Amino acid sequence: MIQNLKELRFSPDVVLRALADQLMVGGSFAAAMVVHLLLAYSGAGANPSLLGQYAQVYAQNIWILMLVSFAIFAANGFYTRGRAYRGRYKMLVVAQAVALAYLVYGFTVFMLPVAINPPSLVVFLGFLFTLVLTLGSRAWVHYWSIVELERKAKANPIPIPNLQLNDRTILVIGGAGYIGSGLLPRLLEKGYKVRLLDLLMFGKEPIAHVLHHPNLEIIQADFRQVDKVVEAMRGVDTVVHLGGLVGDPACALDENLTTEINLVATRTIAEIAKGMRVKRFVFASTCSVYGASDIVLNERSNLYPVSLYARSKIASEQVLHKLQSDDFSVVILRFGTIFGLSGRTRFDLVVNLLTAKAIVDKKITVFGGDQWRPFVHVDDASLAVMLATEAPKERVHNETFNVGGNDGNLTLGMVGELVKKLVPDAELIDSGRDGDRRNYRVDFSKIRNLLGFVPQWTVEKGIQQVIDALRSGRVRDYRASMYSNVKYLTEDTASESVKQYYLGWEKGLIERAHMQNTTEEKPPIATPQA
Ligand SMILES: NC(=O)c1ccc[n+]([C@@H]2O[C@H](COP(=O)([O-])OP(=O)(O)OC[C@H]3O[C@@H](n4cnc5c(N)ncnc54)[C@H](O)[C@@H]3O)[C@@H](O)[C@H]2O)c1
């Protein structure tokens, strides 16, 4: 409870929520008084002074009730953006808080001589009305935000835009990674000319299946090299930027490097693209920008990032929005957490990791089981990029889309249970919360309505896919550093070219420059003039 009070945040949406709750409390107590007054009238006949007496009791009591209920609601996590008040237990927490508020209020007025105690029936009715209103309003918000939007999307399906085959050249930056290795074959199958600009940090293996495709041109370089970016951008119609330092742990290694790669380079690349008359710039952002929140979030919701990774993405989105113009469409895709197999499968992401642990270690260890996360399969992520690339301009021009499906919103506990269902001999362990504060449930109606995006994969199907890969030996050691971004950078496995460009080329150069100077003859010391 104390933690909830410490995490109180008075952002506009929180203030509105608190006001709405207090309106419900005040309204419920007023309704209870009215009911009691009507009962009194019916018993004792019309007595004009009764109304004034009831109004006085209301005025004396309502501010105490409101103060107490606000404090108790806040202590129960109603107005934090974090952890205690959410998920399956939400209704229970609300009911408990309302009951406690009325108990404390009852006790307070009993102890305070300044207020006239209201009849106990009024307190009881007030409690009942408040309970119904607070639970009802939350159920309604849930219904409205998920079920109703989903129903509307089903009722008015918008066909997937007519996709055209043409000889457009598409530049995919960072396309040899988890998402990109699934995207490249899709683009090539559609007949596009594809240029890949990637440092190939994880080698050529992730794209081995398309390596010799006649329509694929590969430029192996760091996207911070301006000459290489300019070379890669020639004759390009659309840029898809997937490259970067990806994930909270990898970004936390070095703040300067993360800012340089994820933000500064994104700005430079986009400026070059705009200058070279690229028409569309599709940027990979993340639903991590939402951070920690209790409500279902859409593209207009407030952002509460809890990591440098998420902040670097928000800053990049802002920079890109500033660059957009009539001729330069920026499309932001905020991907949910990805799962499933691609050319470069990652096992540092929760669904894949829990599945691998279940198969190999016979343990499914879940941290923070009640935290929500939206999940989307890696194939569906590349489908979304295709749609953003091919959709008519008016559907995507300067738009931001959450990428996923409403059914993909699951708590980490639910993911653990799904894995347990498919690997029954593994033990499901809830280890409590670790340091990861992310908790967000996301609404995906926009991408569905505007681009006709419907995920083809469920989390369960993706888990089965990973199980098959592990059992068939397609994935040998899920702990190998190539499957994890942070391990790859920290364990001494990165190739020389990666180290040279990524991990501080400038420091090495400066050191060598210093050594050269020390071997040279010392310059003569100038003698001061008299
Ligand atoms: N995987 C997810 O769950 C997820 C979720 C949300 C958003 N995203 C976003 O999608 C994008 C792709 O993610 P991913 O999981 O495929 O990442 P990844 O780490 O698997 O791939 C990143 C690719 O970028 C390349 N790269 C990195 N720095 C580079 C540089 N300086 N120069 C050239 N190439 C460089 C790497 O070689 C690699 O091929 C990222 O922008 C990420 O933030 C991913």
The ligand as a Gaussian input file, in Angstrom:
#p B3LYP/6-31G(d) Opt

LIG

0 1
 N       11.768000      -8.571000     -31.167000
 C       10.825000      -7.931000     -30.475000
 O       10.157000      -8.494000     -29.576000
 C       10.516000      -6.493000     -30.791000
 C        9.431000      -5.920000     -30.146000
 C        9.153000      -4.594000     -30.407000
 C        9.924000      -3.880000     -31.301000
 N       10.968000      -4.460000     -31.923000
 C       11.768000      -3.626000     -32.844000
 O       11.885000      -4.280000     -34.103000
 C       13.165000      -4.039000     -34.655000
 C       13.829000      -5.358000     -35.002000
 O       13.937000      -6.146000     -33.826000
 P       14.626000      -7.571000     -33.857000
 O       14.079000      -8.345000     -32.717000
 O       14.533000      -8.125000     -35.237000
 O       16.141000      -7.164000     -33.511000
 P       17.502000      -7.943000     -33.770000
 O       18.430000      -7.544000     -32.697000
 O       17.246000      -9.408000     -33.975000
 O       18.008000      -7.346000     -35.145000
 C       18.598000      -6.091000     -35.256000
 C       19.383000      -6.065000     -36.551000
 O       19.945000      -4.772000     -36.664000
 C       21.295000      -4.910000     -37.064000
 N       22.050000      -3.777000     -36.548000
 C       22.099000      -3.356000     -35.271000
 N       22.881000      -2.267000     -35.167000
 C       23.303000      -1.990000     -36.403000
 C       24.147000      -0.976000     -36.940000
 N       24.673000      -0.030000     -36.167000
 N       24.376000      -0.968000     -38.272000
 C       23.827000      -1.914000     -39.057000
 N       23.046000      -2.911000     -38.614000
 C       22.785000      -2.940000     -37.294000
 C       21.770000      -6.211000     -36.487000
 O       22.873000      -6.744000     -37.214000
 C       20.524000      -7.075000     -36.609000
 O       20.512000      -7.758000     -37.831000
 C       13.947000      -3.233000     -33.620000
 O       13.897000      -1.868000     -33.956000
 C       13.181000      -3.465000     -32.339000
 O       13.307000      -2.367000     -31.458000
 C       11.287000      -5.761000     -31.691000

